[in-house]
């Protein structure tokens, strides 16, 4: 039986003879049902229509669907002291992408920031030899395709190594996670925040929204909590969710300024 994929959010569901009646992810107020109604595809059908863009993004190997499909996130390969981490996932796996990852040492662990980017995480794990996929337990209810490879962590921080820490940011989703890589990919380290805070188009600020497509602001209390959780961590770069949407230097100062700006506006 096929595992159907929602064409609007890119989430892959468990195998069923017929497509699900609804996409729970899209019917949530943070997302939306496509303007032409709920539509489904499968991984095989997706592979016939699309290819993957495999390219460098500010010094890291990035992977994303080429063309317009669902949410345009890209995954990144992080060669850290905690092993090779695939940060985020996309809805399509190809032999070329798997070969590109293996040519750089393979993948030891997949870590995903939040449910909007779960996409075809089980498909990716299987293609990479059954590597574990690490998610925050607060978002367990948003997993639409379960598998033994899925592992969950709890609390507000989890150290994967001396240089890599996961931080529960909350706000966008209860389990929204950022990854701090203290020593890489360049001196000063980097933050990979998913959508917990999103790099703005000017690439000098970040934004805080509960829903990005529907423009629902994040509550001031959640933003203050996020600021407290990120306060102990330094980083020079901030890697956004899609190609080139990165703050290349001064990331810590840019995030701090963005916290102040947001709270001044919503609490005025």
N, C-alpha and C positions, 0 to 999 in steps of 0.2 A: 504493500500500500504506500502511496506517496506521502511525503511530509509537505503539506501545503505551506506556501510563503505568502504573507500579505503583501500586496503590491504597493501599499501606502507607507507602511512602517518597516517592511523587510523582515518581520519576525517569522521564523520557521516554527510551525506547530508539529505536534506528534503525528505519526502516520495514521491516517483515516481513509476509508474508501472514498468519501466525499469531502469537499472542503468544509471547514467549520461554518456554522451559521453566522458567526460574528467574530470580529477581531477584538478581543478585550483590550489590547493595547491601544488601538485606534479609537475605541469608544470611550476611553478615559478622557477627561477634560484637558489633559496635557497634550493630547494628540488629536487626530481628526480622521473621520472616514473620508476616503477620496471623493472628490466632487461628482464622480460618475457612479458612486456606490461602492460597496465592498467587492473587491476583486482579488483573486488568488492566482498564484502561479506555482510551479514546482521548481526544484533545483535543476532538473534536466531541461525544463523549458527555459529557465533563466540562462542557462549555459548556451542555449542556441541563439539567444537574443543579445547577450552581452559578453564582453570580455572584462578582464581586470587591468587596471592601470597599476603597474609595478614600477615605482620610481623613488628617488631620493626626495625627502622633505626635510630640509635644514639638517642634513647629515644623518638621517635615519631612513631605513627602508620603509616605505609606505605602500599600502595595498588598498585599493578601492575600486568599486565598479566604474567602468568607463561609460559615460553617458548618464542620463537622468533616470534614476530608479530609487524610490523610497527616500530615506534620509541619507544625505551624502557624506556620511562619516568615512574616515579611512582608518585602517589599522596600522600600527607601527611596531617594528621589531626593535626591542630594547636589549642590547647586549650588556647585561648588568652582572654584578657579582652574585646575584641571586639566580643566575642562569639567564638564558635567552627568553625574554618575556614578550609574548604577542599581546600588545595593549589594544583592546577593542577587537571587534569582529565585523565582518560584512556578510552579505547574504549569499555570496557565490564563492565557491572553492574551485580552483583550476589546477591542473598538473603543473602549469608554468609557475604559479604562485608558490606551490609546495616546493618545487625545485629551487626557486629563488631563496626560500627560507632555509632549505637544507644546505644550500651552497654557503650559507653564512653560519652554519653550525646547528641548524634546526631550531626547534622551539621546545622549551622545557615546561612552560606554564603559560596558559592564557588567562589574562585578567581583564575584566570588563567593568566599565564605570557605572553603568545603570541599564535598566531594561530596554530603553530605546535602541541600544546597541547590542543586545543579545543576538539578534539576527540568526545566523546559521552557526552558532557556537558549537553545537554538537557535531555538525558536519565537519567543521574545521578540526575539532579534536580528533575525530576518527581519521581524517586524512593525514594528520600529523602523528599517527600511531597511538592514539588514545591518551594524549597528554591531559593533565587535569585542567579544569576550568574553575577559576576562583571568583566567587561572587559574594556580595554581602548578604547575610542571612535575612536582613530586614526586607529584601526584595525577592525573597524566595517565591512568594505568591505570584510573581510576574513571569516565572519560568513556564514556557508553553511546550517545551519538549524536554522531558527529564531523561537523564542518563547517569550511569554510575560514575562517569568522569567529573560530574559537577560536584564541587566542594564549596563549603560556605564558611565564612569567618564572621566573628561578631565583635562588638565593642566599637570604639572610636578610632583605634589605630591597630595596625598589624605590621610588625617588622618582618620583611622577607629576608633581609640581610643587613649588614652594617650600613649599606648605602641606599637601600630601597625600603620605603615605608608606605603602606596604604593608609589613607585617612578617610574616615567616614565624614562626609561634608553635610549630608542631609539637604533639606531645602527643595531641590528639584524632585528627588525621590528620597524616601527615608534612608535608603542605603546608598545614595549617590556617593561615589568613591573617587578620590584623586590619588594619584601615585606621585610620590616625590622620589626622584633619583638624585641623591645628594652629590654624586661625583660625575654625573654625565648628562648628556652626551658631550658637553664641553665644560671647561672649568666654571664653577659656580653652581652647577646642577640645574635641574629642570623640574617643573611641575606639569603633570598631565592630568587635567581636571575633568575631562569629559564634558558634561553640561552643567556640573555643579556651579561652575562659573565659566562663562563662555567668552572667548577672546572676541572683542569687538572688531568691526571692519577697519577702524583706524589703527589697529594692532598696537595701541598704547594704553588700552583699558580693557576691563572685563565687565560683563553684565551678569545680573542675577535675576533669572526668571523662573517661575514655577512652570510656565508653559511658554516655550519659544514661538511655536507657530501661532498660538492663540493670544500671545502678548499678555499673559497673566503674570503680574509681578510676584516675586518671592516675598514672603512676609518679612517685615523688618526683624522680627525676633529670630527667624531662621538665618537671616544674613548676619546678625550679630553672633549667633552660635557658630556659623561657618567661619567667621573672622577669628573667633577664639580658638577653634580647632586648628586653623592654619597658622596661627601666630608663632608656634615654635619652629617653623620650617622655613629655611632659606632656599632661594632658587633664583637663578639669573634668567632663565628662559621659561616661557609658558607655551606649551604646545596645545593649540586648539583642536577642535574636533574634525577639521577638514583641511585640505591641501593649503599650505602657505599661511593659514590663519594662526600665526605664531608670534609671540612677543620674543624677539631675539635677544634682547638685553634689558636690564633693569626691571625684570619681571616682578620681583618682590615689591619694589616701590610702586609699580603700576597697579598691582593688586591692592595694595594699601590705599592708594589714592582712589581707586574705584570703590572700595568699601565706604570711604568717607563721602564720596560723591553720591552714591546710591542712598545712603542713610539720610543725608541732608535733603534729598529730594522727596523721599517717601515719608519722612517725619516732619517735614516743614508745615 
